[in-house]
Amino acid sequence: MTALSTNGPAACPGCLAAPADRVDVPLPDAQLALSLPTIHCQACIATVEKALMAHPQVRAARVNLTRKRVMIDADPDATAQGMAKVMMDAGFEAHELDPAALNQTQTDAAGRDLLMRLAVAGFAAMNVMLLSVAVWSGATDATRDMFHWISAAITLPALAFSAQPFFRNAWSALRAKRLNMDVPITLAIVLAVATSLWETGLSGKHAYFDAALALTFFLLAGRWLDARARSAARSAAEELTALEVPRALRLSGGEAQEISISALRVGDQVLVRPGARAPIDGRIVEGASEVDRSALTGETMPVFRQTGDAMSAGEVNLTGPLTMEATAVGTDTSLHQLAALVAVAESGRSRYTSLADRAAKLYAPGVHILSALAFLGWLIWSGDMRVSLNIAAAVLIITCPCALGLAVPAVTTAASGRLFGKGLLIKNATALERLAQVDTVVFDKTGTVTLGTPKVTNWDTLNENEKSVAFALAHGSAHPLAQAIVAKAEETGVVPAPLDGLRERPGFGTTGTVSEALVKLGRPEWIGLETGSKGLCSALDCGGGDIKIITFEDRIRPGAETLVSDLRRQGLDVILLSGDREMPVAHTASQLGIGTHVSDMLPADKVGYVEALLNDGRHVLMVGDGLNDTGALAAAHVSISPAQALDAARAASDIVLLGHDLGPVADALTTARLATKRISENFRIATIYNIVAVPLAVAGMATPLIAALAMSTSSLTVSLNALRIGGRK
């Protein structure tokens, strides 16, 4: 029997609400970090912080709900294991994280920087627009010149600050001898300001200061929306690295000394206490226990390990203390190799080219050619350099991609808002585009389409005495099967039998005496019964020689059957992959109506399977929740993980399912297709706008008023079209 299930206790039973996260403000001198995979509501936050603050060694604690972790400022002698025990006692699964590996994910400086530049551009544009209204209304001569000079005084410093992202990106592209969307933007801003200063110095009628600022404002709005979508995406490889235990107990002269993982060497002996993760790959030289391998392999039930057996980094020791001799440390461990596998998979998916990027490749050279032709044509026809530059600037301003820059982020934001209301958090800016292309859906089993918590299936076959004895024996163990018996007994109102001498033998079961009769609950083989079954079961011996088998099955996640049915009705291929054994995998596939399933898969096997589908031209959606799924999640065309998954799995995925019900996944596919349709419509709107507006600019009719109206109209039209997706039921 085991002491702890990796799925952990339900921190907030029945809570399906989408989290209302707080701003992640890390404690300045936080010493400890814990991952809390099972928290999912504001009540969880309050309970976690209250439990920690009640500990005498804790000075402050701050929970981040989206990242499912808590940063703790504690006394120097406080340990992460001690804080994790506090969390377990409060009913929450807890894993130690390395704070040093998480520092780079604590801020969103890029998003805040864009927002500040957006605010400056918007404020300056409003003021310059007020001055421009006076000019458009008929101000002339000295009054007009004064307004133009004031506009210049506002515009120059505002653009010098706000337009820096475009300037930097354009310069980088030009240095690399290529074009991107920021090159025509920068050229338009610079040329608009230069010609406006020239016109103002010559007391001309027209100046484009307001247009330059409005252009910058609209484009920054699109960039900020895009950055906001991207800010949720974090590297799964970094999260895996953070899950590596930062310290270990090295045995020297019979004494256990806590040292940094980096100080361990091959051949060192390490003590792994019950409930702790193995810090290295090694061989057990002393002790016996059951080991939870579900995080790495997806196996439903713990595996018995004893002297001479191998154990991998990241596996959880559940019952008895184990002494391991290190065979691989640091970057050579299996957990670190899994992190490397994820990093490679992520880099492959990052090569996806978005619709906006593909449009930019055609748009940038076209704008430059059009502006250059307008300049040359007017210069040849009029011979006036000033007029020709004004026309070229007008063409660049009119054609600058305000609508194009808003086409994708506006739709993405509207669609993300709709899906968030249904319990789905979109993390990646291109996730909806990729989701719309999906033709194959691959599911993990344990913790994804199942809840990973077994339930008793034949409770009614036991008599009242057997139920009472089973309840008493199971109550003394935290093994998942024992806890399933406890839950069933409590649900049916069973009273535990008076039990004496309760003892648990790691890997086998529990024993005790009832009315001086020896009773046992545990592995059938240990009790003396050969079942020949590979299913989930325990044996119960009540002392009378009549041994009963108690059977279990994993519970299907709510909405899973409906989701699979919807996916098949849409013509999508559905596949079930699992590291679990063949019998439970086949049973789950049969329950859900999934025709293709593969069992006994290692993390690398899942990645290879997904990559093989991709190489066949498939667009794969991967849905998974464990460390063993992170590589496949990162390799897939698009991926989804439940909010209850470990941080590394959520980081590798593009979309997070906030509730327990899988039903919203089908709606995500529908919304993604609708979003792609809206993006295409926005591109067509931008194209029609250019077809109408460009001839006006080339003909010299694009006054500053016309340019401002044209840009504003196109941008608002695109935004309103994007909002249609939010109201679609």
MODA-V792947 format. One record per residue. N is the residue number from 0. D_CENTER is the distance of its C-alpha to the mean C-alpha in Angstrom with 2 decimals. Layout:
n,d_center
N,D_CENTER
N,D_CENTER
This chain:
n,d_center
0,33.93
1,30.84
2,29.83
3,26.15
4,23.66
5,20.19
6,18.86
7,20.50
8,22.32
9,21.04
10,20.55
11,21.27
12,22.92
13,22.69
14,20.20
15,18.15
16,17.75
17,14.67
18,14.03
19,15.93
20,14.36
21,16.71
22,16.78
23,15.61
24,19.09
25,19.36
26,22.75
27,24.86
28,26.29
29,23.77
30,24.76
31,22.44
32,18.75
33,17.61
34,14.40
35,14.91
36,12.78
37,15.19
38,15.32
39,14.44
40,17.16
41,19.51
42,22.07
43,19.88
44,19.60
45,23.36
46,24.15
47,22.18
48,23.70
49,27.09
50,27.17
51,26.37
52,28.76
53,31.46
54,31.41
55,34.22
56,32.37
57,29.45
58,30.09
59,26.84
60,23.35
61,20.35
62,17.31
63,13.95
64,12.60
65,9.07
66,8.63
67,11.14
68,13.69
69,17.23
70,19.25
71,22.90
72,26.06
73,28.69
74,32.09
75,32.39
76,33.45
77,30.46
78,28.26
79,24.66
80,26.18
81,28.27
82,25.43
83,23.45
84,26.67
85,26.86
86,23.47
87,24.55
88,27.82
89,26.08
90,24.26
91,20.76
92,19.27
93,18.83
94,18.04
95,19.27
96,17.14
97,18.84
98,18.79
99,20.05
100,16.99
101,14.81
102,17.23
103,15.84
104,12.51
105,14.61
106,15.79
107,15.20
108,18.71
109,18.35
110,17.40
111,20.23
112,22.58
113,22.18
114,22.70
115,25.81
116,27.20
117,26.60
118,28.56
119,31.39
120,31.69
121,31.78
122,34.38
123,36.51
124,36.34
125,37.62
126,40.50
127,41.50
128,41.32
129,43.80
130,46.15
131,45.76
132,46.75
133,50.05
134,50.62
135,49.83
136,52.20
137,55.11
138,55.13
139,57.31
140,58.85
141,58.33
142,56.04
143,53.73
144,53.78
145,52.98
146,49.94
147,48.79
148,49.22
149,47.37
150,44.54
151,44.56
152,44.49
153,41.34
154,39.64
155,40.11
156,38.35
157,35.65
158,34.84
159,35.25
160,32.34
161,30.15
162,30.44
163,29.62
164,26.23
165,28.21
166,31.05
167,29.02
168,27.11
169,30.41
170,32.25
171,29.74
172,30.07
173,33.84
174,34.11
175,32.37
176,34.84
177,32.45
178,31.65
179,28.49
180,28.08
181,28.78
182,32.22
183,33.88
184,32.20
185,33.64
186,36.94
187,37.18
188,36.59
189,39.01
190,41.61
191,41.44
192,42.02
193,44.70
194,46.66
195,46.36
196,47.84
197,50.54
198,51.35
199,51.44
200,53.74
201,56.04
202,55.96
203,54.26
204,53.20
205,49.56
206,46.61
207,42.94
208,41.49
209,39.90
210,38.45
211,36.93
212,35.24
213,34.10
214,32.70
215,30.75
216,29.51
217,28.25
218,26.54
219,24.87
220,23.66
221,21.98
222,20.52
223,19.22
224,17.56
225,15.94
226,14.95
227,13.51
228,11.15
229,10.32
230,10.17
231,6.68
232,5.74
233,6.78
234,8.77
235,8.33
236,12.09
237,12.40
238,10.63
239,13.02
240,15.77
241,15.28
242,15.67
243,18.98
244,21.77
245,23.28
246,26.74
247,29.05
248,32.47
249,34.94
250,38.28
251,41.36
252,44.83
253,43.51
254,41.53
255,37.73
256,36.52
257,32.97
258,32.00
259,29.10
260,27.46
261,28.67
262,32.22
263,32.14
264,34.18
265,34.82
266,37.46
267,36.48
268,36.48
269,33.56
270,33.61
271,30.57
272,31.10
273,30.13
274,26.55
275,25.54
276,23.43
277,25.54
278,25.19
279,26.89
280,28.00
281,31.51
282,34.36
283,35.38
284,38.86
285,39.40
286,38.16
287,36.73
288,33.66
289,31.03
290,27.72
291,24.34
292,22.77
293,20.14
294,17.21
295,18.66
296,20.54
297,19.58
298,23.19
299,23.80
300,26.64
301,27.43
302,29.71
303,32.99
304,33.54
305,36.84
306,38.88
307,38.55
308,35.19
309,32.23
310,28.96
311,25.71
312,23.53
313,20.68
314,22.91
315,23.88
316,27.59
317,28.44
318,32.15
319,34.70
320,34.54
321,34.24
322,35.68
323,34.03
324,35.50
325,32.99
326,33.01
327,29.92
328,28.37
329,25.89
330,24.48
331,26.46
332,24.67
333,22.80
334,19.56
335,19.86
336,20.73
337,17.59
338,15.64
339,17.95
340,17.40
341,13.63
342,14.58
343,17.17
344,15.07
345,12.57
346,15.76
347,17.15
348,14.51
349,14.70
350,18.30
351,17.60
352,19.88
353,19.04
354,21.86
355,22.49
356,22.91
357,25.25
358,27.20
359,27.51
360,29.20
361,31.94
362,32.07
363,32.66
364,35.79
365,37.14
366,37.13
367,38.85
368,41.47
369,42.19
370,42.62
371,44.81
372,46.96
373,47.44
374,48.51
375,50.91
376,52.32
377,53.14
378,54.48
379,56.81
380,57.87
381,58.38
382,58.70
383,56.97
384,54.14
385,53.09
386,52.79
387,51.00
388,48.33
389,47.88
390,47.39
391,44.89
392,42.91
393,43.03
394,41.72
395,38.76
396,37.96
397,38.38
398,36.31
399,33.54
400,30.21
401,29.49
402,28.90
403,27.19
404,24.89
405,23.99
406,23.95
407,20.33
408,18.55
409,20.80
410,19.97
411,16.20
412,16.47
413,18.87
414,16.94
415,13.70
416,16.11
417,17.70
418,14.71
419,13.50
420,17.05
421,16.66
422,13.64
423,10.75
424,8.22
425,8.03
426,5.77
427,8.20
428,11.91
429,13.28
430,11.10
431,13.97
432,16.60
433,15.42
434,14.92
435,18.49
436,19.83
437,18.72
438,21.79
439,20.59
440,18.15
441,17.57
442,16.78
443,16.55
444,19.15
445,18.93
446,16.42
447,15.16
448,18.36
449,20.17
450,19.61
451,20.69
452,23.58
453,27.01
454,29.78
455,33.55
456,35.12
457,38.84
458,39.43
459,42.42
460,44.29
461,44.84
462,47.73
463,47.50
464,48.58
465,46.04
466,43.22
467,44.46
468,44.71
469,41.29
470,39.77
471,41.60
472,40.60
473,36.91
474,36.72
475,37.32
476,34.26
477,30.48
478,30.15
479,27.85
480,30.94
481,33.06
482,30.64
483,30.68
484,34.48
485,34.38
486,32.20
487,34.59
488,37.65
489,36.59
490,35.72
491,39.24
492,41.08
493,42.30
494,44.05
495,43.53
496,46.69
497,48.38
498,47.14
499,48.62
500,47.60
501,43.94
502,42.57
503,39.44
504,39.75
505,36.40
506,35.47
507,38.28
508,38.51
509,40.37
510,44.09
511,46.46
512,49.83
513,50.79
514,54.53
515,55.12
516,53.47
517,50.71
518,47.53
519,44.44
520,40.92
521,38.76
522,38.66
523,41.35
524,42.70
525,43.17
526,45.08
527,47.21
528,45.92
529,44.92
530,42.79
531,41.94
532,38.69
533,35.26
534,33.64
535,32.34
536,35.49
537,37.41
538,41.18
539,43.24
540,46.74
541,48.62
542,51.63
543,53.81
544,53.05
545,51.12
546,47.55
547,44.95
548,41.63
549,38.64
550,36.02
551,32.31
552,29.52
553,25.79
554,24.88
555,23.20
556,20.15
557,21.33
558,21.10
559,20.68
560,24.27
561,24.23
562,21.06
563,22.64
564,25.87
565,24.38
566,22.70
567,26.02
568,27.92
569,25.96
570,27.14
571,23.93
572,24.23
573,22.46
574,22.16
575,21.45
576,20.65
577,21.05
578,22.25
579,24.50
580,28.17
581,29.73
582,31.32
583,28.38
584,26.23
585,29.17
586,29.75
587,26.22
588,26.39
589,29.82
590,28.71
591,26.02
592,28.24
593,26.21
594,28.75
595,27.03
596,25.67
597,25.55
598,25.79
599,26.05
600,23.30
601,22.10
602,18.68
603,20.56
604,22.23
605,19.09
606,18.08
607,21.70
608,21.88
609,18.95
610,20.43
611,23.82
612,22.73
613,21.35
614,24.66
615,26.51
616,25.13
617,22.67
618,19.46
619,17.21
620,14.42
621,13.02
622,12.00
623,11.61
624,10.84
625,12.67
626,13.21
627,15.57
628,13.08
629,10.78
630,13.45
631,13.84
632,10.22
633,10.45
634,14.00
635,13.79
636,14.51
637,11.43
638,9.16
639,8.08
640,7.55
641,9.37
642,8.73
643,11.49
644,9.91
645,10.14
646,7.88
647,8.25
648,7.31
649,3.95
650,3.79
651,5.88
652,4.79
653,5.59
654,5.98
655,5.78
656,9.49
657,10.85
658,14.26
659,16.04
660,17.54
661,16.35
662,18.70
663,16.45
664,15.01
665,18.50
666,18.54
667,15.37
668,17.44
669,20.42
670,18.79
671,17.36
672,20.92
673,22.38
674,20.16
675,21.30
676,24.80
677,24.61
678,23.46
679,26.44
680,28.67
681,27.68
682,28.61
683,31.88
684,32.52
685,32.05
686,34.41
687,37.02
688,36.87
689,37.64
690,40.41
691,42.06
692,41.50
693,42.14
694,45.77
695,46.40
696,45.11
697,47.11
698,50.17
699,49.97
700,49.35
701,45.89
702,46.98
703,44.45
704,44.60
705,43.85
706,41.00
707,39.39
708,39.88
709,38.58
710,35.35
711,34.71
712,35.59
713,33.34
714,30.31
715,30.96
716,31.56
717,28.24
718,26.43
719,28.47
720,27.82
721,24.06
722,24.55
723,26.23
724,22.96
725,22.19
726,25.56
727,25.56
728,25.70
